[in-house]
Amino acid sequence: MQCLVRFSPVSLGRTRPTKRLHQPAPRENASNASVVERYFVGLSICFVLAVMSGTSGISSVTAAETECASEDAATCQAEAGERVAAYAKGRNAYDNARTSGDFSEALSLSRQLAAHGDRNGERLLKMVYLQLGWGAHRDYVQAYVWLSEGIAGGADYLVRWRNILAEKMTPDQVTEAKKMAGN
């Protein structure tokens, strides 16, 4: 998030002189202090806005996740807690997969969450798909099949990523992947 906040000296309780007169050195230091002060005030406001927007985004997702058809509050909270735990596990699997090259667990967990309508799970699934399209998974054939399954499920944006992956594959790999995907 980029935050540009500008304050006029009036907004901080200072007024500008109408004429530019030579000011003595101590006054120059005071004006430099006001610039620094304005910088830190602006930085503080940016930080508060970033924290508030991040917190409100989390709370709205949490609020949406806690809405369930079950009238039993304990069951509803347990389901929401399970989703949060599953997302945390899926996110860790995703982070580990970026170094290991095996996205199997991350894909599985993100698909489960997305199937339950979890917005974080849907975002995680998209992130996994993008990594597959970039060729981050160590098995290109398997990645091609997974992308094809996603396309068959209605994720048309994956066609581009599957084509990018296919450019990195050998002709034999593409043939094998198409056969496995049923294309």
Sine and cosine of phi, psi and omega as CSV:
sin_phi,cos_phi,sin_psi,cos_psi,sin_omega,cos_omega
0.00,0.00,0.74,-0.67,0.01,-1.00
-0.96,-0.29,0.74,-0.67,-0.06,-1.00
-0.78,-0.63,0.88,-0.47,0.06,-1.00
-0.89,-0.45,0.92,-0.40,0.00,-1.00
-0.85,-0.52,0.78,-0.62,0.05,-1.00
-0.87,-0.50,0.72,-0.70,0.04,-1.00
-0.89,-0.46,0.68,-0.73,0.14,-0.99
-1.00,0.09,0.40,-0.91,0.02,-1.00
-0.85,0.53,-0.45,0.89,0.00,-1.00
-0.91,0.41,-0.61,0.79,-0.03,-1.00
-0.93,0.37,-0.33,0.94,0.05,-1.00
-0.98,-0.21,0.21,0.98,0.06,-1.00
1.00,0.07,0.28,0.96,0.01,-1.00
-0.90,-0.43,0.49,-0.87,0.06,-1.00
-0.89,-0.45,0.47,-0.88,0.04,-1.00
-1.00,-0.03,0.62,-0.78,0.11,-0.99
-0.94,0.34,0.57,-0.82,-0.02,-1.00
-0.97,0.25,-0.51,0.86,0.03,-1.00
-0.94,-0.34,0.56,-0.83,0.06,-1.00
-1.00,0.00,0.98,-0.21,0.05,-1.00
-0.96,-0.29,0.41,-0.91,0.06,-1.00
-0.92,0.39,0.83,-0.56,-0.01,-1.00
-0.97,-0.24,0.58,-0.81,0.03,-1.00
-0.93,0.38,0.30,-0.95,-0.07,-1.00
-0.80,0.60,-0.70,0.71,0.00,-1.00
-0.87,0.49,-0.57,0.82,0.03,-1.00
-0.92,0.39,-0.61,0.79,0.04,-1.00
-0.89,0.46,-0.65,0.76,0.06,-1.00
-0.89,0.47,-0.61,0.79,0.02,-1.00
-0.91,0.41,-0.63,0.78,0.01,-1.00
-0.94,0.34,-0.58,0.81,0.08,-1.00
-0.91,0.42,-0.60,0.80,0.04,-1.00
-0.89,0.45,-0.61,0.79,0.00,-1.00
-0.93,0.37,-0.56,0.83,0.06,-1.00
-0.91,0.42,-0.70,0.71,0.03,-1.00
-0.90,0.43,-0.67,0.75,0.01,-1.00
-0.88,0.47,-0.70,0.72,0.03,-1.00
-0.89,0.45,-0.61,0.79,0.02,-1.00
-0.88,0.48,-0.73,0.69,-0.03,-1.00
-0.94,0.34,-0.55,0.83,0.07,-1.00
-0.91,0.42,-0.71,0.70,0.04,-1.00
-0.88,0.47,-0.68,0.73,0.03,-1.00
-0.88,0.47,-0.65,0.76,0.03,-1.00
-0.90,0.45,-0.68,0.74,0.01,-1.00
-0.90,0.43,-0.67,0.74,0.04,-1.00
-0.86,0.50,-0.68,0.73,0.00,-1.00
-0.89,0.46,-0.72,0.70,-0.01,-1.00
-0.89,0.46,-0.68,0.73,0.02,-1.00
-0.90,0.44,-0.64,0.77,0.02,-1.00
-0.91,0.42,-0.68,0.73,0.01,-1.00
-0.92,0.40,-0.67,0.74,-0.01,-1.00
-0.91,0.41,-0.66,0.75,-0.01,-1.00
-0.93,0.36,-0.62,0.79,0.05,-1.00
-0.92,0.40,-0.65,0.76,0.00,-1.00
-0.93,0.36,-0.67,0.74,-0.02,-1.00
-0.92,0.39,-0.55,0.83,0.05,-1.00
-0.91,0.41,-0.63,0.77,0.01,-1.00
-0.93,0.37,-0.69,0.73,-0.04,-1.00
-0.93,0.37,-0.56,0.83,0.02,-1.00
-0.93,0.36,-0.61,0.79,0.06,-1.00
-0.92,0.39,-0.68,0.73,0.00,-1.00
-0.89,0.45,-0.66,0.75,0.02,-1.00
-0.90,0.43,-0.64,0.77,0.02,-1.00
-0.92,0.38,-0.60,0.80,-0.02,-1.00
-0.95,0.32,-0.49,0.87,-0.05,-1.00
-0.99,0.15,-0.15,0.99,0.09,-1.00
-0.97,0.23,0.87,-0.49,0.04,-1.00
-0.59,-0.81,0.29,-0.96,-0.07,-1.00
-0.95,0.31,-0.41,0.91,-0.03,-1.00
-0.93,0.37,0.71,-0.71,0.02,-1.00
-0.99,0.12,-0.24,0.97,0.01,-1.00
-0.98,0.19,0.91,-0.41,-0.07,-1.00
-0.90,0.44,-0.61,0.80,-0.02,-1.00
-0.91,0.42,-0.67,0.75,0.03,-1.00
-0.91,0.42,-0.66,0.75,0.00,-1.00
-0.89,0.46,-0.71,0.70,0.01,-1.00
-0.91,0.41,-0.61,0.80,0.02,-1.00
-0.90,0.43,-0.66,0.75,0.03,-1.00
-0.89,0.45,-0.69,0.73,0.01,-1.00
-0.91,0.43,-0.66,0.75,0.03,-1.00
-0.90,0.44,-0.62,0.79,0.04,-1.00
-0.90,0.43,-0.63,0.77,0.02,-1.00
-0.91,0.42,-0.67,0.75,0.01,-1.00
-0.90,0.44,-0.68,0.73,0.02,-1.00
-0.91,0.42,-0.65,0.76,0.02,-1.00
-0.91,0.41,-0.63,0.78,0.04,-1.00
-0.90,0.44,-0.70,0.72,0.02,-1.00
-0.87,0.49,-0.67,0.74,0.02,-1.00
-0.91,0.41,-0.67,0.74,0.03,-1.00
-0.91,0.42,-0.64,0.77,0.02,-1.00
-0.92,0.40,-0.64,0.77,0.07,-1.00
-0.90,0.43,-0.65,0.76,0.04,-1.00
-0.89,0.45,-0.63,0.78,0.04,-1.00
-0.90,0.45,-0.73,0.69,0.01,-1.00
-0.88,0.47,-0.66,0.75,0.04,-1.00
-0.92,0.39,-0.60,0.80,-0.03,-1.00
-0.91,0.40,-0.49,0.87,0.00,-1.00
-0.91,0.42,-0.40,0.92,0.06,-1.00
-0.99,-0.16,-0.57,0.82,-0.05,-1.00
-1.00,0.09,-0.47,0.88,-0.02,-1.00
1.00,0.06,0.18,0.98,0.02,-1.00
-0.89,-0.46,0.97,-0.24,-0.07,-1.00
-1.00,-0.10,0.21,0.98,-0.07,-1.00
-0.85,0.53,-0.80,0.61,-0.05,-1.00
-0.92,0.39,-0.67,0.74,0.00,-1.00
-0.89,0.46,-0.65,0.76,0.01,-1.00
-0.91,0.40,-0.69,0.72,-0.01,-1.00
-0.88,0.48,-0.75,0.66,-0.01,-1.00
-0.91,0.41,-0.66,0.76,-0.01,-1.00
-0.93,0.36,-0.57,0.82,0.07,-1.00
-0.91,0.41,-0.64,0.77,0.03,-1.00
-0.89,0.47,-0.71,0.71,0.00,-1.00
-0.91,0.42,-0.69,0.73,-0.01,-1.00
-0.90,0.44,-0.57,0.82,0.02,-1.00
-0.90,0.43,-0.46,0.89,0.03,-1.00
-1.00,0.03,0.05,1.00,0.02,-1.00
0.99,0.16,0.31,0.95,0.00,-1.00
-0.97,0.23,0.84,-0.54,-0.05,-1.00
-0.92,0.40,-0.61,0.79,0.05,-1.00
-0.91,0.42,-0.61,0.79,0.06,-1.00
-0.90,0.44,-0.62,0.78,0.04,-1.00
-0.91,0.42,-0.65,0.76,0.03,-1.00
-0.91,0.42,-0.68,0.74,0.02,-1.00
-0.90,0.44,-0.64,0.77,0.04,-1.00
-0.88,0.47,-0.67,0.74,0.04,-1.00
-0.89,0.45,-0.63,0.77,0.02,-1.00
-0.90,0.43,-0.65,0.76,0.03,-1.00
-0.90,0.43,-0.71,0.70,0.01,-1.00
-0.86,0.50,-0.66,0.75,0.01,-1.00
-0.90,0.44,-0.64,0.77,0.05,-1.00
-0.90,0.44,-0.63,0.77,0.04,-1.00
-0.89,0.45,-0.68,0.73,0.00,-1.00
-0.91,0.42,-0.51,0.86,0.03,-1.00
-0.98,0.21,-0.16,0.99,0.00,-1.00
1.00,0.03,0.39,0.92,-0.03,-1.00
-0.97,0.23,-0.38,0.93,0.02,-1.00
-0.97,0.22,0.66,-0.75,-0.11,-0.99
-0.93,0.36,-0.34,0.94,0.01,-1.00
-0.93,-0.38,0.99,-0.15,-0.05,-1.00
-0.87,0.49,-0.61,0.79,-0.02,-1.00
-0.89,0.46,-0.74,0.67,0.01,-1.00
-0.89,0.46,-0.66,0.75,0.03,-1.00
-0.88,0.47,-0.66,0.75,0.03,-1.00
-0.88,0.48,-0.68,0.73,0.01,-1.00
-0.90,0.44,-0.70,0.71,0.01,-1.00
-0.89,0.46,-0.66,0.75,0.05,-1.00
-0.90,0.43,-0.62,0.79,0.04,-1.00
-0.90,0.44,-0.63,0.77,0.06,-1.00
-0.90,0.44,-0.64,0.77,0.04,-1.00
-0.90,0.44,-0.64,0.77,0.03,-1.00
-0.91,0.41,-0.67,0.74,0.04,-1.00
-0.89,0.45,-0.48,0.88,0.03,-1.00
-0.99,0.17,-0.03,1.00,0.07,-1.00
0.93,-0.35,0.03,1.00,0.00,-1.00
-1.00,0.02,0.98,0.18,-0.08,-1.00
-0.91,0.42,-0.39,0.92,0.01,-1.00
-0.91,0.42,-0.27,0.96,-0.03,-1.00
-0.98,0.22,-0.24,0.97,0.01,-1.00
-0.85,0.53,-0.70,0.71,0.01,-1.00
-0.87,0.50,-0.70,0.71,-0.04,-1.00
-0.94,0.34,-0.56,0.83,0.07,-1.00
-0.92,0.39,-0.61,0.79,0.05,-1.00
-0.91,0.41,-0.62,0.78,0.05,-1.00
-0.89,0.45,-0.68,0.74,0.03,-1.00
-0.90,0.43,-0.66,0.75,-0.02,-1.00
-0.88,0.47,-0.52,0.85,0.04,-1.00
-0.91,0.40,-0.43,0.90,0.00,-1.00
-1.00,0.05,-0.19,0.98,-0.08,-1.00
-1.00,-0.07,0.39,-0.92,0.11,-0.99
-0.98,0.21,0.34,-0.94,0.04,-1.00
-0.85,0.53,-0.60,0.80,0.03,-1.00
-0.91,0.42,-0.65,0.76,0.03,-1.00
-0.90,0.43,-0.65,0.76,0.01,-1.00
-0.90,0.44,-0.69,0.73,0.01,-1.00
-0.88,0.48,-0.73,0.68,0.01,-1.00
-0.89,0.46,-0.68,0.74,-0.02,-1.00
-0.91,0.42,-0.66,0.75,0.02,-1.00
-0.91,0.43,-0.60,0.80,0.02,-1.00
-0.91,0.41,-0.70,0.72,-0.01,-1.00
-0.93,0.37,-0.56,0.83,-0.01,-1.00
-0.99,0.14,-0.22,0.98,-0.01,-1.00
0.99,0.17,0.44,0.90,0.01,-1.00
-1.00,0.01,0.00,0.00,0.00,0.00
